[in-house]
Amino acid sequence: MEKQIITIGREFGSGGREIGLRLAEELGIPFYDKEILRRVSEKGDLHETFLEQNEEKAPQLLVSSFERFMVDTYYQPSLSDTIFVEQSKVIREIAAEGPCVIVGRCGDYILEDEQCVKLFISASMDYKISRKHSVAPEKEDYTDAQMEKYIKDVEKQRRKYYEHYTGRKWGDVANYDLCIRTDKIGTEGAVKLVLDYLSNIK
């Protein structure tokens, strides 16, 4: 690939961010996750912390594209709509700058017309619970049951957000080039698998 752009969709706790960081290091290309929020903040009036608290969340009142068309005169974009639009602009700018790894934020959909590799990272719930216990010190007092609920709540938001703005099913293999379960091969194995995949792309 002349322009190596990688987007990563991920279940919460599956290790998608770690995999993205490792891939960027191995390939010597920029990595974008929270950095996207900083760039959005610099372009507008939304504070980075505020963006972090409100991103990847669908509007409270879900309105279909058809319904928006029918009431276009009256429809006012929600905060979620505004964040999605601004993040989309930044993601396209980042992709235009050159090779990179982009985590989340509907990157696979926003860059569907670009030549990029789209990954989706998933794992069993037991694996995600165990991993979040080890990497989320702010939740150190959580029981397994509390951690599972926390994971499910975050994933519910991500699913609603992705499906609202893309019209696609979150995690559907048809949307990605490579789907990996980290409970089977771990994050290190996932990185090696992706690098091997990249080396064989024609």
N, C-alpha and C positions, 0 to 999 in steps of 0.2 A: 504494500500500500504506500502510495506517495505521501499521503497525509494521514498519519496515524492518530485518529481520534477514537477514544474509547468512552462509552457511556456505561454507567453501572446502576441498575435498579437493584434494590436489595430488601430483603425482609429484615426487620429490626432485630439485631443481635446475631445476624448470620456472619458478620465479619466483612461486609461489603466495603466499608470505608478503609479498613486495614489492607484489604486486597488492592484497592485503588491506589493507596499510598505506595505499597510495595511495587506495583506495576510501574507507576510513574518513576520511582527510583531506578528500577531495572532498565527502563527504556530511556531514561534521561530526559523526560518531558514533564511539563507542569501538571500539577494536581489541583483540582478545583472542587471544593466542597463549601465550607463556610466563606471562603474567599469570594464566592459569587455574591454573597450578601453584602460584603464590604463594598464591592463595586457597584451594586445596586444603590446602596446608601450614598455613595459619593456622587451619584448621578441625580439624586432626587432629595426629597425632604424627609424620607423615612430613616429613622435611626437604626443602626445595625442590630442592636439588642431587640428592638421592637420587631424587626424583620424576622429575627431568629425565633421569636416567640409565636409568630403568626404564619410562617411559611409552611408549605406543604399541607395546608388545610383547605378543604373545600368550603364554599360559602355555606352559611347556616341554612339559607333557603336555596335549595338546588333548583336551578332553572335550566331547562333543556335549550339547546341551540335553536330549535324550532320556536319555542315559546319566546325566546329573546327576539327572534326575527319578527314575531307577531306583535310584540309590544315594544319595539325598538324605540319608539318615541318617548316612552315612559321609563324604560329600563336604565337604572343607574349602576355602573360597575361597583361591585363590592370591594372591600379591602383585599380579599383573596384574589379577585380578578386583577386588580392593580398590581399586586405583588407578582402574580403569574406573568403578566405582560412584561413587566420590567425585568424579571429574571430571564424570560425568554430572549429579550433583546441582548442582555449581557452574555447569555450562553452562546448565541449566534456570533457575537463579537469575539468571544474567546475561541470558538472553533475557527473563525476566519484568521485568527492570529497564527495558527499552526497546530502541530500535534499536541495532544493533551489528554488527561483523564478527567471526566466529569462524573460526579456522584449524585444520583437522585434528580429531583426536580423535573421529571418528565423529559430528561435529556434525549432519550431514544426517540421520542415523538417530535420534539422541537427540532432535532437535527436529522429527521427522517430523509431529507433530500441530500444530506451530506454522505460522503463515503466514510463510514465509521463502523466500528465493531460494537455491537450492543450486547451487554452481559446482564444476566439476572442471577443474583446470589440468594440462595435459600438454605434452610436447614431445619432439622426436627425441632420441636418445641423444647425438648430436654436439652439439646445442645445450646439453643438460644438462651435458655434460663441459666445454664451453667456459665456461659460466656459473659452474660450481663452481670452476673455476680462477681466475676473476676475483673471486669473493665469499668464498672460503674460504682465507684466508691461512695457516691452520694446516695446509693440505694443499698448500702451494706446491711441495713437492718431488715430488708425485705425477706419474707419467707418465699419459698418456691411458688406458692400460690399467688402471693402478691406480685412477684416478678412476672409470672405468666399473665396476670391481668394487665399489668403495665405494658408488656410486649404487645398483647392483643389490642389494647387501646391505641397504641402508636400505629400499629399496622392497619387498624380500621381507618384512621385518619389518612394514612398514605394511600390506601386503596380508594377511598372516596375522592381524594384529591386527584389521583392519577386518572381514574375513570371519568370524573367530571370534566376534566380539561382535555382528555385525549379521545374519549368515546371508545376506548379499548379496555380489555380486561387486564387488570394488574396481575403480572406474573404469568400471563399466557405465553407459552413457548413460541407462538407464531410472531411475537413482537421482538424477539431477540435472536442473536446469532449463536449464542452459547449460554446455556443454563447450567449452573453448578450448585451442588449441595455440599456445603462445607462440613456437615456432620459425617460425610463419607470420606473426604480427603483432606480436611483441614484447610486453613487459610494459605499455608505454605504450598500445599499440594495444588490449591486453586491457582495460585500465581504461576506455578510451573506449567500447569495445564493451559492457561491463557497464553503464556509466552510461546509454548509449542504450537498452539493454534495460530497465533499471529505469524509465526515463521513459516507456516504452510499455506497461508492465504495466497491465492494466485491472482 
